[in-house]
Amino acid sequence: MQTIPANSQPGFSGNSIELVFDEYVQVKDLNNQLIITPSLKEMPQIEAKGKKIYIKIDEPLKKNTTYRFFFGNAISDMH
């Protein structure tokens, strides 16, 4: 898997992230599966298209803070 911006990039201040996979993927049950730490006030917009997952964050991220997105079983391939 590839991430845009690169995983663990210091000083990230954008509001969108792309996850790129080798296979076509889908997302399901995000409300129960997705855990973000530290938590965000608003749930990000997450959409799967082909081999990519797009994450749009609608609030500013805190400086000097590492955010972790744990998807649990929410991401699966199309087969």
C-alpha positions as CSV (number, residue, x, y, z in Angstrom):
1,M,0.0,0.0,0.0
2,Q,1.1,3.5,-0.7
3,T,0.0,6.7,1.0
4,I,-0.2,10.2,-0.3
5,P,1.3,12.1,1.5
6,A,3.9,9.5,2.6
7,N,3.1,7.6,5.8
8,S,4.6,9.3,9.0
9,Q,5.3,12.6,7.1
10,P,6.2,15.2,9.6
11,G,4.6,18.6,9.5
12,F,1.5,17.5,7.4
13,S,-1.0,20.3,7.4
14,G,-3.2,19.3,4.5
15,N,-6.8,18.0,4.6
16,S,-6.7,15.1,2.3
17,I,-5.0,11.7,2.3
18,E,-5.0,9.0,-0.4
19,L,-4.4,5.3,0.3
20,V,-3.4,3.4,-2.9
21,F,-3.8,-0.4,-3.1
22,D,-2.7,-3.1,-5.6
23,E,-6.3,-4.4,-5.8
24,Y,-9.8,-2.8,-6.1
25,V,-11.1,-2.1,-2.6
26,Q,-14.3,-1.1,-0.8
27,V,-15.1,0.3,2.6
28,K,-17.9,-0.8,4.8
29,D,-19.1,-0.3,8.4
30,L,-16.9,2.8,9.0
31,N,-19.0,4.0,11.9
32,N,-18.2,0.8,13.9
33,Q,-14.8,-0.1,12.5
34,L,-12.9,3.2,12.1
35,I,-10.9,4.5,15.2
36,I,-9.0,7.8,14.9
37,T,-6.6,8.8,17.7
38,P,-6.6,11.4,18.9
39,S,-10.3,11.7,18.0
40,L,-11.6,14.3,15.6
41,K,-14.7,16.4,16.3
42,E,-16.1,15.5,12.8
43,M,-15.9,12.2,11.0
44,P,-13.7,12.6,7.9
45,Q,-15.3,12.0,4.5
46,I,-14.0,8.6,3.3
47,E,-14.7,7.2,-0.2
48,A,-13.3,4.2,-2.1
49,K,-12.8,4.6,-5.8
50,G,-11.1,1.7,-7.7
51,K,-7.8,1.0,-6.1
52,K,-7.8,4.1,-3.9
53,I,-9.4,5.3,-0.7
54,Y,-9.8,9.1,-0.3
55,I,-9.9,10.7,3.1
56,K,-10.9,14.3,3.5
57,I,-10.6,15.9,6.9
58,D,-12.9,18.8,7.5
59,E,-11.2,20.4,10.5
60,P,-7.7,21.7,11.2
61,L,-5.2,19.2,12.6
62,K,-3.3,20.0,15.8
63,K,0.4,20.8,15.3
64,N,3.0,18.4,16.7
65,T,0.4,15.7,16.9
66,T,0.5,12.2,15.4
67,Y,-2.9,11.0,14.2
68,R,-3.6,7.3,13.7
69,F,-6.4,5.9,11.6
70,F,-7.3,2.3,12.4
71,F,-9.7,0.8,9.9
72,G,-10.3,-2.6,11.6
73,N,-12.2,-4.7,9.0
74,A,-13.6,-1.7,7.2
75,I,-11.4,-2.1,4.1
76,S,-11.7,-5.2,1.9
77,D,-10.8,-6.2,-1.6
78,M,-13.6,-6.6,-4.2
79,H,-13.3,-10.4,-4.4
